[in-house]
Amino acid sequence: MAIPTASVASISANLSFIPVLDGTNFKELKENILIVLGCMDLDIALRIDKPSTPKDSSSSEEKLEYEKWDRSNRISLMIIKRGIPEVFRGAVSDEIDTAKNFLAEMKSAL
């Protein structure tokens, strides 16, 4: 089973649907992020918790599951952060390493 990949053109086209956070539109931003990531099949990190980091003894299925989640999380974070101006990024800790927690932290900070 191959990891699905969204094309650069697809990602670029979908990014235009995500508004830039202005401090009053978090709900709209989050809804659009969820739709865009869902349509690109990159919302895994927002839907499920982080799987255990695979070990050498892990099955190929466990390794693939982790790779899919990790890719989803990295791209999701990049897309989410793209719509957040620098002034708002300081409200969220640099220690947050999952897209799901980043959105939760942004919501509580606003």
C-alpha atoms as an extended CHARMM CRD file, in Angstrom:
* protein
*
       110  EXT
         1         1  MET       CA              0.0000000000        0.0000000000        0.0000000000  PROA      1               0.0000000000
         2         2  ALA       CA              1.5910000000        3.2670000000       -1.1310000000  PROA      2               0.0000000000
         3         3  ILE       CA              1.3740000000        6.5370000000        0.7610000000  PROA      3               0.0000000000
         4         4  PRO       CA             -0.9730000000        8.8490000000       -1.1830000000  PROA      4               0.0000000000
         5         5  THR       CA              0.6650000000       12.0480000000       -2.3090000000  PROA      5               0.0000000000
         6         6  ALA       CA             -0.9900000000       15.3410000000       -3.0620000000  PROA      6               0.0000000000
         7         7  SER       CA              0.5240000000       17.1530000000       -6.0080000000  PROA      7               0.0000000000
         8         8  VAL       CA              2.1410000000       20.5440000000       -5.5840000000  PROA      8               0.0000000000
         9         9  ALA       CA             -0.4890000000       22.0470000000       -7.8950000000  PROA      9               0.0000000000
        10        10  SER       CA             -3.2820000000       20.5290000000       -5.8120000000  PROA      10              0.0000000000
        11        11  ILE       CA             -1.8130000000       21.8410000000       -2.5600000000  PROA      11              0.0000000000
        12        12  SER       CA             -1.1900000000       25.2760000000       -4.0380000000  PROA      12              0.0000000000
        13        13  ALA       CA             -4.7340000000       25.5320000000       -5.4270000000  PROA      13              0.0000000000
        14        14  ASN       CA             -6.2850000000       24.4440000000       -2.1310000000  PROA      14              0.0000000000
        15        15  LEU       CA             -4.2260000000       26.8600000000       -0.0310000000  PROA      15              0.0000000000
        16        16  SER       CA             -6.0840000000       29.7800000000       -1.5840000000  PROA      16              0.0000000000
        17        17  PHE       CA             -9.2260000000       28.6330000000        0.2720000000  PROA      17              0.0000000000
        18        18  ILE       CA             -7.6000000000       29.0950000000        3.6970000000  PROA      18              0.0000000000
        19        19  PRO       CA             -8.0140000000       32.6150000000        5.0720000000  PROA      19              0.0000000000
        20        20  VAL       CA             -5.2130000000       34.3360000000        6.9750000000  PROA      20              0.0000000000
        21        21  LEU       CA             -5.9010000000       34.5020000000       10.7040000000  PROA      21              0.0000000000
        22        22  ASP       CA             -6.8190000000       38.0090000000       11.8150000000  PROA      22              0.0000000000
        23        23  GLY       CA             -7.6910000000       37.2450000000       15.4310000000  PROA      23              0.0000000000
        24        24  THR       CA            -11.4480000000       37.0860000000       14.8440000000  PROA      24              0.0000000000
        25        25  ASN       CA            -11.7580000000       34.3400000000       12.2320000000  PROA      25              0.0000000000
        26        26  PHE       CA            -10.2240000000       31.2750000000       13.9190000000  PROA      26              0.0000000000
        27        27  LYS       CA            -13.3880000000       29.2070000000       13.4220000000  PROA      27              0.0000000000
        28        28  GLU       CA            -13.4170000000       29.9660000000        9.6720000000  PROA      28              0.0000000000
        29        29  LEU       CA             -9.6760000000       29.2680000000        9.4130000000  PROA      29              0.0000000000
        30        30  LYS       CA            -10.0170000000       25.9130000000       11.1830000000  PROA      30              0.0000000000
        31        31  GLU       CA            -13.0410000000       24.8460000000        9.1130000000  PROA      31              0.0000000000
        32        32  ASN       CA            -11.2290000000       25.6370000000        5.8660000000  PROA      32              0.0000000000
        33        33  ILE       CA             -8.0620000000       23.8680000000        7.0190000000  PROA      33              0.0000000000
        34        34  LEU       CA            -10.0710000000       20.7480000000        7.8850000000  PROA      34              0.0000000000
        35        35  ILE       CA            -11.8170000000       20.7870000000        4.4980000000  PROA      35              0.0000000000
        36        36  VAL       CA             -8.6260000000       21.3520000000        2.5040000000  PROA      36              0.0000000000
        37        37  LEU       CA             -6.5910000000       18.7430000000        4.3880000000  PROA      37              0.0000000000
        38        38  GLY       CA             -9.4940000000       16.2800000000        4.2040000000  PROA      38              0.0000000000
        39        39  CYS       CA             -9.8660000000       16.7370000000        0.4490000000  PROA      39              0.0000000000
        40        40  MET       CA             -6.1320000000       16.1810000000        0.0060000000  PROA      40              0.0000000000
        41        41  ASP       CA             -6.2700000000       13.1060000000        2.2950000000  PROA      41              0.0000000000
        42        42  LEU       CA             -3.7750000000       14.7670000000        4.6290000000  PROA      42              0.0000000000
        43        43  ASP       CA             -5.9830000000       15.0760000000        7.7050000000  PROA      43              0.0000000000
        44        44  ILE       CA             -4.8510000000       11.8500000000        9.3810000000  PROA      44              0.0000000000
        45        45  ALA       CA             -2.8640000000       13.7210000000       12.0440000000  PROA      45              0.0000000000
        46        46  LEU       CA             -5.9600000000       15.7400000000       12.9210000000  PROA      46              0.0000000000
        47        47  ARG       CA             -8.2130000000       12.6860000000       13.1420000000  PROA      47              0.0000000000
        48        48  ILE       CA             -6.0850000000       10.1470000000       15.0080000000  PROA      48              0.0000000000
        49        49  ASP       CA             -3.5330000000       10.3200000000       17.7870000000  PROA      49              0.0000000000
        50        50  LYS       CA              0.1470000000        9.9020000000       17.0420000000  PROA      50              0.0000000000
        51        51  PRO       CA              1.0130000000        6.2120000000       16.7160000000  PROA      51              0.0000000000
        52        52  SER       CA              3.9690000000        4.7470000000       18.5670000000  PROA      52              0.0000000000
        53        53  THR       CA              7.3210000000        5.3970000000       16.9580000000  PROA      53              0.0000000000
        54        54  PRO       CA              8.2210000000        2.1980000000       15.1060000000  PROA      54              0.0000000000
        55        55  LYS       CA             11.0830000000        0.0480000000       16.2650000000  PROA      55              0.0000000000
        56        56  ASP       CA             13.3000000000       -2.2320000000       14.2170000000  PROA      56              0.0000000000
        57        57  SER       CA             11.0120000000       -5.0930000000       15.2390000000  PROA      57              0.0000000000
        58        58  SER       CA              7.8330000000       -3.2470000000       14.1310000000  PROA      58              0.0000000000
        59        59  SER       CA              5.8710000000       -4.6880000000       11.2420000000  PROA      59              0.0000000000
        60        60  SER       CA              5.9430000000       -2.9910000000        7.8650000000  PROA      60              0.0000000000
        61        61  GLU       CA              2.2810000000       -2.1050000000        8.4010000000  PROA      61              0.0000000000
        62        62  GLU       CA              3.1110000000       -0.3290000000       11.6840000000  PROA      62              0.0000000000
        63        63  LYS       CA              5.9710000000        1.5230000000       10.0080000000  PROA      63              0.0000000000
        64        64  LEU       CA              3.7280000000        2.5730000000        7.1150000000  PROA      64              0.0000000000
        65        65  GLU       CA              1.0040000000        3.7370000000        9.5050000000  PROA      65              0.0000000000
        66        66  TYR       CA              3.5550000000        5.8990000000       11.3330000000  PROA      66              0.0000000000
        67        67  GLU       CA              4.9810000000        7.2780000000        8.0640000000  PROA      67              0.0000000000
        68        68  LYS       CA              1.4970000000        8.2550000000        6.8550000000  PROA      68              0.0000000000
        69        69  TRP       CA              0.6940000000        9.9430000000       10.1670000000  PROA      69              0.0000000000
        70        70  ASP       CA              4.0610000000       11.7350000000       10.3000000000  PROA      70              0.0000000000
        71        71  ARG       CA              3.7330000000       13.0460000000        6.7300000000  PROA      71              0.0000000000
        72        72  SER       CA              0.1860000000       14.2130000000        7.4310000000  PROA      72              0.0000000000
        73        73  ASN       CA              1.3370000000       15.9680000000       10.6000000000  PROA      73              0.0000000000
        74        74  ARG       CA              4.2950000000       17.7380000000        8.9460000000  PROA      74              0.0000000000
        75        75  ILE       CA              2.2830000000       18.9890000000        5.9910000000  PROA      75              0.0000000000
        76        76  SER       CA             -0.6740000000       19.9240000000        8.1950000000  PROA      76              0.0000000000
        77        77  LEU       CA              1.5720000000       22.0040000000       10.4470000000  PROA      77              0.0000000000
        78        78  MET       CA              3.1000000000       23.7690000000        7.4470000000  PROA      78              0.0000000000
        79        79  ILE       CA             -0.3240000000       24.5650000000        5.9950000000  PROA      79              0.0000000000
        80        80  ILE       CA             -1.7470000000       25.7090000000        9.3360000000  PROA      80              0.0000000000
        81        81  LYS       CA              1.2450000000       27.9280000000       10.0990000000  PROA      81              0.0000000000
        82        82  ARG       CA              1.0860000000       29.4610000000        6.6050000000  PROA      82              0.0000000000
        83        83  GLY       CA             -2.2700000000       31.0280000000        7.4820000000  PROA      83              0.0000000000
        84        84  ILE       CA             -1.0940000000       32.4380000000       10.8000000000  PROA      84              0.0000000000
        85        85  PRO       CA              0.7740000000       35.7550000000       10.8200000000  PROA      85              0.0000000000
        86        86  GLU       CA              3.9630000000       35.9450000000       12.8600000000  PROA      86              0.0000000000
        87        87  VAL       CA              2.2660000000       38.1050000000       15.4940000000  PROA      87              0.0000000000
        88        88  PHE       CA             -0.0870000000       35.2250000000       16.4080000000  PROA      88              0.0000000000
        89        89  ARG       CA              2.5220000000       32.4520000000       16.1980000000  PROA      89              0.0000000000
        90        90  GLY       CA              4.1160000000       33.6970000000       19.3970000000  PROA      90              0.0000000000
        91        91  ALA       CA              0.9210000000       32.7460000000       21.2410000000  PROA      91              0.0000000000
        92        92  VAL       CA              1.7120000000       29.0750000000       20.6240000000  PROA      92              0.0000000000
        93        93  SER       CA              4.6760000000       27.2600000000       22.1250000000  PROA      93              0.0000000000
        94        94  ASP       CA              7.4390000000       26.0920000000       19.7820000000  PROA      94              0.0000000000
        95        95  GLU       CA              7.3520000000       22.8140000000       21.7140000000  PROA      95              0.0000000000
        96        96  ILE       CA              4.0190000000       21.7720000000       20.1680000000  PROA      96              0.0000000000
        97        97  ASP       CA              4.8190000000       19.1480000000       17.5840000000  PROA      97              0.0000000000
        98        98  THR       CA              1.4100000000       17.9580000000       16.3770000000  PROA      98              0.0000000000
        99        99  ALA       CA             -1.0780000000       19.7300000000       14.1520000000  PROA      99              0.0000000000
       100       100  LYS       CA             -3.9530000000       18.6670000000       16.4020000000  PROA      100             0.0000000000
       101       101  ASN       CA             -2.3340000000       20.2140000000       19.4890000000  PROA      101             0.0000000000
       102       102  PHE       CA             -1.2660000000       23.3100000000       17.5430000000  PROA      102             0.0000000000
       103       103  LEU       CA             -4.8720000000       24.0570000000       16.5550000000  PROA      103             0.0000000000
       104       104  ALA       CA             -6.0740000000       23.4310000000       20.1230000000  PROA      104             0.0000000000
       105       105  GLU       CA             -3.4140000000       25.7690000000       21.5040000000  PROA      105             0.0000000000
       106       106  MET       CA             -4.2900000000       28.4630000000       18.9450000000  PROA      106             0.0000000000
       107       107  LYS       CA             -7.9600000000       28.2200000000       19.8890000000  PROA      107             0.0000000000
       108       108  SER       CA             -7.2300000000       28.6550000000       23.5920000000  PROA      108             0.0000000000
       109       109  ALA       CA             -4.7890000000       31.5280000000       22.9260000000  PROA      109             0.0000000000
       110       110  LEU       CA             -7.3070000000       33.5810000000       20.9370000000  PROA      110             0.0000000000
